[in-house]
Amino acid sequence: MNYQQSIDYLEKEVGFASVPGLSRIQALLERMGNPQEQLRCIHIAGTNGKGSASALLSSILMENGFRVGVYTSPHLEKYNERFRINGKDISDEDFAAEITLVRDHCEKMRLDGEDVPTLFEIVTAAAFHYFSRQNVDLAIIEVGLGGTYDATNVITRPLLSLIMSISIDHTDFLGDTIEQIAAEKCGIIKKNSPVVLYSQEKIVYNIAEAAAQAAGAPFYCETDTKIHIASQTLEETVFSAENRLISYQDIHLPLLGNYQIQNCITVLNACAVLQKYGLALTEQHIREGIRRTRWAGRMEICGRNPLILLDGAHNADGIKQLASALPLYAKEKKITLVLGVLGDKEYELMASEIFPLIHQAILTEPVSERKLDVGLLKKTVLPYGKPVYVEKEIENACKKSRELTRSEDMILCCGSLYMIGEIRKILCL
């Protein structure tokens, strides 16, 4: 298959169905020689912050001289973004070759009467094989959904399990309480492999600590970090942090938003644990790795007059974090919101967080079968009393945002990561 044929195979032949369980990918990887067992993996779970942690860690590890593979999902513009080695996306040719290889194994599974893997399982298996073939020193593997039954959870001996912020999301698959969701996320904890947990509410801490103890996994979570913020601008945040694991003065963090400070501290804690278990990391290279970190579509500035801010916040907790950061960067600017969400999200709660901060809104629809009808979204937001415009097509919504927004004000785009990828093609010129 060529590149386009591989995409057509994934999206049209396999489709987007999500079926929990590890049996299919385990059988597939067995046929492929279990490439995941040949990798040293850092496994990352969480509701929010996984992508930022992956970006920070990969930059730090690269700065320390390691060849680093990173597997993330979903992508913004192309599937290639999901497979990166030292910051470079997989080529179209290599992507097609990997998907072709996995497709051939899947066809043999079908002929043998076995269940055929899902799209995410196929892409995950391809990533493991690609990283193994490319001889990466370390592979950062981001969970797709949950943890326990996620396709990435075939990793049996992670170098580190990193669990970021946990909140309510994907209730159809993970459960509708924070306890159920936390238990699923903590399913990535493995015997004797250290665990680093993002500092969060006690109920999540207790579940993670219990899971680590049951697995005999060393557990690290710093709940009392002293933080001093020296400055916050559109270019960077400069802060200092100290706890039992780390002590850093004047870290230069280019990822915007208060929540990114805690994400960065969690990654610094992870680096300290990795050092404790023998990975050679220096403070100078850790600092420089953080300073060089880039993460597209997350509090990303892609225009100045007006200020254009894109954020992949796509659930209630993500929107809450975005809302807390906005006053730092909007100042006196009037905000034109471009909003499109998926129907399985807590869109009423999302609206309650963001609408008090904006001047006007343009409602649109993500390119997804799960999109929330823009008419229903309009009914949800009208009570906030802000001017609301409806443009179903993302391109038209972007055009409308430019027409309505003065050069001294702000365009804010959020609500769905699927939508942000499309908007970047239009507004980030």
C-alpha positions in Angstrom: 0.0 0.0 0.0 1.1 3.6 -0.5 0.4 6.3 2.1 -3.2 7.1 1.0 -4.1 3.5 0.6 -2.9 2.8 4.2 -5.1 5.7 5.4 -8.1 4.3 3.4 -7.4 0.9 4.9 -7.5 2.2 8.4 -10.4 4.5 8.1 -12.6 2.8 5.6 -11.9 -0.9 5.9 -11.1 -1.2 9.6 -13.1 1.8 10.9 -13.2 3.7 14.1 -14.9 1.2 16.5 -13.3 1.0 19.9 -13.4 -2.4 21.6 -11.8 -2.8 25.0 -9.4 -5.7 25.6 -5.9 -6.8 25.0 -6.3 -10.2 23.4 -6.3 -9.0 19.8 -3.2 -6.8 20.0 -1.4 -9.5 22.1 -2.1 -12.0 19.3 -1.0 -9.6 16.7 2.2 -8.6 18.4 3.0 -12.3 19.0 2.9 -12.8 15.2 5.2 -9.8 14.8 7.8 -11.1 17.2 6.7 -8.9 20.2 8.6 -5.8 19.3 7.3 -4.0 22.4 9.5 -6.3 24.5 12.6 -5.0 22.8 11.9 -1.4 23.9 12.7 0.5 27.0 9.3 2.3 27.5 8.0 5.2 29.6 4.2 4.6 29.8 2.0 7.7 30.3 -1.7 7.7 31.3 -4.1 10.4 32.5 -7.1 12.4 31.5 -5.2 15.6 30.7 -1.5 16.4 30.5 -0.3 13.2 28.7 0.7 15.1 25.6 2.5 17.8 27.4 4.3 15.3 29.5 5.3 13.4 26.4 6.6 16.6 24.8 8.5 17.7 27.8 10.1 14.3 28.5 11.0 13.6 24.9 12.7 17.0 24.6 14.6 16.4 27.9 15.7 12.9 26.8 16.8 14.1 23.4 18.8 17.0 25.0 20.6 14.3 27.1 21.6 12.5 24.0 19.1 9.7 23.7 17.3 8.6 20.5 13.7 8.9 21.6 10.5 7.5 20.0 7.2 9.1 21.0 3.8 7.5 20.3 0.8 9.9 20.9 -2.8 10.2 19.9 -4.9 11.6 18.4 -3.1 13.5 15.7 -3.9 17.1 14.7 -3.4 17.0 10.9 -1.7 13.6 9.8 -1.4 10.2 11.3 2.4 10.6 11.0 2.4 12.9 14.0 1.6 9.8 16.2 5.0 8.3 15.5 8.0 10.5 16.2 11.7 9.9 16.6 13.7 12.8 18.0 11.0 15.2 17.1 10.6 14.1 13.5 7.4 12.5 12.2 7.5 9.2 10.5 7.7 9.5 6.7 4.7 8.7 4.4 6.7 5.8 3.0 7.6 4.3 6.4 4.1 4.8 7.7 2.7 3.0 4.7 5.2 0.2 5.0 4.4 -0.3 8.7 0.6 -0.3 8.2 1.0 -2.7 5.2 3.0 -5.1 7.4 0.4 -5.0 10.2 -2.5 -5.4 7.7 -0.9 -8.6 6.3 -0.7 -10.1 9.8 -4.3 -9.0 10.5 -5.5 -10.7 7.3 -3.8 -13.9 8.4 -5.6 -13.6 11.8 -8.9 -13.2 10.0 -8.2 -16.3 7.8 -7.3 -18.2 11.0 -10.7 -17.3 12.5 -9.3 -14.8 15.1 -10.8 -11.5 16.0 -9.2 -8.7 13.9 -7.6 -5.8 15.8 -9.2 -2.3 15.9 -7.7 0.8 14.2 -6.0 1.9 17.4 -4.6 -1.5 18.0 -3.2 -1.7 14.4 -1.6 1.7 14.7 -0.2 0.9 18.2 1.4 -2.4 16.9 2.9 -0.5 13.9 4.4 2.1 16.3 6.1 -0.6 18.5 7.5 -2.3 15.4 8.7 1.0 13.9 10.5 2.1 17.1 12.0 -1.4 17.5 13.2 -1.4 13.9 14.6 2.1 14.3 16.6 1.1 17.4 15.4 3.9 19.7 17.0 4.2 23.1 13.7 5.0 24.8 10.1 4.9 23.7 7.5 7.2 25.3 4.2 5.6 24.9 1.0 7.5 25.6 -2.2 5.7 26.5 -5.0 6.1 24.1 -8.0 5.6 26.4 -8.0 4.5 30.0 -5.2 2.2 30.9 -6.1 -1.3 31.9 -7.6 -2.4 28.6 -5.8 0.1 26.4 -3.8 -1.3 23.5 -0.6 0.2 24.8 -0.9 -1.8 28.0 0.9 -4.7 26.5 4.0 -3.1 27.9 5.0 -5.5 30.7 8.2 -3.9 32.1 8.1 -0.1 31.7 11.1 1.9 32.8 8.5 4.2 34.4 4.8 4.5 34.7 3.7 8.2 34.7 0.1 9.1 35.6 -1.0 12.6 34.9 -4.1 14.5 36.0 -7.2 12.4 36.3 -10.8 13.7 35.9 -14.1 12.6 34.5 -14.0 11.8 30.8 -15.0 8.9 28.4 -17.6 7.7 30.9 -19.1 5.3 28.4 -15.8 3.3 28.5 -14.2 4.0 31.8 -17.0 4.5 34.3 -18.9 7.5 35.6 -17.1 8.1 38.9 -13.6 9.4 39.6 -12.9 6.2 41.5 -13.7 4.0 38.5 -11.7 6.2 36.1 -8.7 6.4 38.4 -8.6 2.6 38.7 -8.6 2.2 35.0 -5.8 4.8 34.5 -3.8 3.0 37.2 -4.0 -0.2 35.3 -0.7 0.7 33.6 1.2 0.1 36.9 3.4 -2.9 36.7 5.3 -5.1 39.1 8.6 -3.6 40.3 8.4 -0.6 37.8 8.4 2.8 39.5 5.3 5.0 39.4 5.2 8.8 39.4 1.8 10.4 40.0 0.7 14.0 39.3 -0.3 15.7 42.5 -4.1 15.6 42.7 -7.0 14.9 45.0 -6.7 12.5 47.9 -9.1 9.9 46.5 -7.0 9.5 43.3 -3.8 9.4 45.3 -5.2 6.6 47.5 -6.2 4.5 44.5 -2.9 4.9 42.8 -0.9 4.2 46.0 -2.9 1.1 46.7 -2.4 -0.1 43.1 1.3 0.5 43.3 1.5 -1.4 46.6 -0.4 -4.3 45.2 2.0 -4.5 42.3 5.1 -4.0 44.4 5.9 -0.9 42.4 7.9 2.0 44.0 5.4 4.9 44.3 6.3 8.6 44.0 3.9 11.6 44.4 4.9 14.9 45.7 1.9 16.7 47.1 3.8 19.5 48.8 5.9 21.4 46.2 7.0 24.9 46.9 6.4 27.0 43.8 7.5 30.5 43.0 6.4 32.1 39.7 8.9 34.8 38.6 7.1 35.8 35.4 4.4 34.8 32.9 4.4 36.2 29.4 3.2 35.1 26.0 6.7 33.7 25.4 7.3 31.7 28.5 6.7 31.1 32.2 9.7 31.3 34.6 9.3 29.5 37.9 11.1 27.7 40.7 10.1 24.5 42.4 11.2 22.5 45.3 10.1 19.3 47.0 11.7 16.1 48.3 12.7 15.0 44.8 13.7 18.2 43.1 15.1 21.7 43.6 15.1 24.0 40.6 15.5 27.7 40.3 14.3 29.7 37.3 13.0 27.0 35.0 12.1 28.5 31.6 8.9 26.8 30.4 7.5 27.8 26.9 4.2 25.9 27.4 1.6 28.4 28.4 -0.9 28.2 31.2 -0.7 27.7 35.0 -1.6 24.0 34.6 1.6 23.5 32.6 3.7 24.4 35.6 2.3 21.4 37.5 2.7 19.2 34.4 6.4 20.3 34.2 6.9 19.7 37.9 5.5 16.2 37.5 7.9 15.6 34.6 10.8 16.9 36.7 9.8 14.5 39.4 9.8 11.7 36.8 13.3 12.7 35.7 14.5 12.5 39.4 13.1 9.0 39.6 14.6 8.0 36.3 18.0 9.3 37.6 17.4 7.3 40.8 17.0 4.1 38.7 20.1 4.7 36.7 19.2 6.9 33.7 21.9 9.5 33.0 20.3 12.9 33.0 22.0 16.2 33.9 20.4 19.3 35.3 21.7 21.4 32.4 20.2 19.2 29.8 16.9 18.9 31.7 16.6 22.7 31.8 17.5 23.0 28.1 15.1 20.3 27.2 12.3 22.1 28.9 13.2 25.4 27.3 13.1 23.8 23.8 9.8 22.0 24.3 7.1 22.6 21.7 3.6 21.1 21.7 1.3 22.1 18.8 -2.4 22.8 19.4 -2.1 23.3 23.2 -2.2 26.9 24.2 -0.5 27.6 20.9 -0.2 31.1 19.6 -0.4 31.2 15.8 -1.1 34.9 15.2 -0.6 38.3 16.9 -2.9 40.9 15.3 -5.4 39.7 16.5 -3.8 37.3 19.0 -4.9 33.8 17.9 -4.8 31.1 20.6 -5.5 27.5 19.9 -6.0 25.0 22.7 -6.9 21.3 22.4 -9.0 21.4 25.6 -11.8 19.0 24.9 -13.3 18.0 28.2 -14.6 19.9 31.3 -11.3 19.7 33.2 -9.3 20.9 30.2 -11.6 23.8 29.6 -11.4 24.7 33.3 -7.6 24.8 33.1 -7.8 26.9 30.0 -10.2 29.3 31.6 -7.9 29.8 34.6 -5.0 30.7 32.3 -6.9 33.1 30.0 -6.7 36.2 32.3 -2.9 36.0 32.2 -2.8 36.4 28.4 -6.1 38.1 27.4 -5.6 41.1 29.7 -8.0 43.7 28.4 -8.6 41.9 25.1 -12.1 41.0 24.0 -12.3 37.3 23.2 -14.0 35.8 20.1 -14.5 32.1 20.9 -14.5 29.5 18.1 -16.1 26.4 19.7 -16.9 22.9 18.5 -17.3 19.9 20.8 -18.1 16.2 20.7 -21.4 15.0 21.8 -20.0 12.6 24.5 -18.4 15.4 26.4 -19.8 17.4 29.3 -20.5 20.4 27.0 -22.8 22.2 29.4 -20.1 22.2 32.0 -17.5 23.2 29.4 -19.7 26.2 28.4 -20.1 27.3 32.0 -16.4 27.5 32.4 -15.5 29.5 29.3 -18.5 31.6 28.4 -18.3 34.1 31.3 -14.8 35.1 29.9 -15.7 35.8 26.3 -17.2 38.6 24.3 -18.8 36.6 21.5 -18.8 33.1 20.1 -18.8 31.3 16.8 -20.1 27.7 17.0 -19.0 25.1 14.6 -18.8 21.3 14.3 -15.7 19.1 14.5 -15.0 16.7 11.6 -16.2 13.6 13.5 -19.1 11.2 13.7 -19.3 12.0 17.4 -19.7 15.8 16.8 -22.3 17.7 18.9 -25.0 19.2 16.6 -24.3 22.9 16.5 -28.0 23.7 17.1 -28.0 21.9 20.4 -24.7 23.6 21.3 -26.4 27.0 20.6 -29.4 26.2 22.8 -26.9 25.3 25.6 -24.9 28.6 25.4 -27.7 31.2 24.6 -28.5 31.7 28.3 -25.1 33.3 28.8 -26.3 36.3 26.9 -23.3 36.6 24.6 -23.6 37.2 20.8 -23.6 33.8 19.2 -23.0 33.0 15.5 -23.3 29.6 13.8 -21.0 28.3 11.1 -21.2 24.5 10.7 -18.1 24.5 8.4 -14.8 25.1 10.2 -13.4 27.1 7.4 -16.4 29.5 7.5 -16.1 29.7 11.3 -12.5 30.7 11.0 -13.3 33.3 8.3 -16.1 34.7 10.5 -13.8 35.0 13.5 -11.4 37.2 11.5 -14.3 39.4 10.3 -15.6 39.9 13.9 -12.3 40.4 15.8 -10.4 43.6 16.0 -6.6 43.5 15.6 -6.1 44.4 19.3 -8.3 41.5 20.5 -8.2 37.7 20.6 -9.5 34.7 18.7 -9.7 31.6 21.0 -10.3 28.2 19.4 -11.0 25.2 21.6 -13.4 22.4 22.4 -12.2 19.5 20.3 -8.7 18.3 19.3 -10.1 17.1 16.0 -11.2 20.6 15.2 -7.9 22.3 16.3 -6.1 20.3 13.6 -8.3 21.7 10.9 -8.2 25.2 12.3 -4.4 25.2 12.3 -4.4 24.7 8.6 -6.6 27.8 8.1 -5.5 30.3 10.8 -1.9 29.4 11.3 -0.5 30.8 8.1 
